[in-house]
C-alpha cells in the first residue's frame, strides 16, 4: 500500500510539472516526464484491478527508473563555492 501511495504522489507531481527527478543530478523533462507520471499513476491503481498488483507495481517502478535513467538530462548545479587557485 505504501508503494501505491508513493507511485500516486510522484506520478501526479510528474504529470503536473512535466519534470521528474530521477537522482540528485539527473531529471527527465517534457513529454517523457509526463508519460512516466501517467505510468506511475496506472501502476498505483494495479492492486485494485488484479491480484498481482504488488508485482505490477514493482515492475512499473523498475520500468520508470530504467526509462528515466536512459532519457534523463544532467542537472547543472550551482554550488556558489568559488575555488581559489592562486
N, C-alpha and C positions, 0 to 999 in steps of 0.2 A: 504494500500500500504506500509505503514511503517513496519508493521509486516512481510510482504513478503520480504522486503529488509533485515530485521534482521534475519529471518529464513535462507535466502540465504547466507548471510555473515557467520553466525555461523555454518551453515551446511558445507560450503566449508572449513572452518578452522578445524572443527571436522573431516571431511573426509581426509584432507591433513595430519594433525598431528596425528590422531588416538587417540586424547585426547579431552575431553570436560569437562570444569569446570562447575559443577552444582551450587555449592555455594562456599563461601570463603574457606571452609575447606574440600570440597569433590569434587572428579572428577572421570570421567569414562575414562578408558584406554582400548586400544586394539580394538578388533573387535566390541565390543558393542558400543564404541565411534564412529567408522566408520558407523555402522548401523544407529545410531542416526543422524549422519550427512547426510546420504542419505535420511532418513525420513524427515529431515528438508528441504532439497532441493526439494523433491517431494511436500511437503506441501507449499513451496513458490510458486510453479507453479500452484497450485489449482485454483486460481481466473481466470486464463486464459483458464481453461478447462471447468469449470462448474459455474453456477450462485450461488452456495453455497460455493464459495471459502473462504469467511471470516469465515464461520462456520468450514470448514475443517481445516483452519489454526489454529484456536483456539483449536480445538480438537487435532491436531498434537502437538501443544505447550504443552498442558496438558499431552499428552501421553509421550512426550520426558522427561518432568520433572519427571513424576511418574516412568518411567523405569530408568531414570538416578539416581534418589534417591535410588531406590531399588537395583541397581547394582554398586553403586559408592564405591570408596575407600576413606579412610581418608587421607588427605594430612598432612604430618609431616612438621610443620612449625618450622624453626629455628629462634628464635627471637634475639639471640645474647645478651640477657639480663641475667646476672647471678644473682641468688638470693643469698643474703648474709645471712646465717643462724647462724652467730656467735654472 
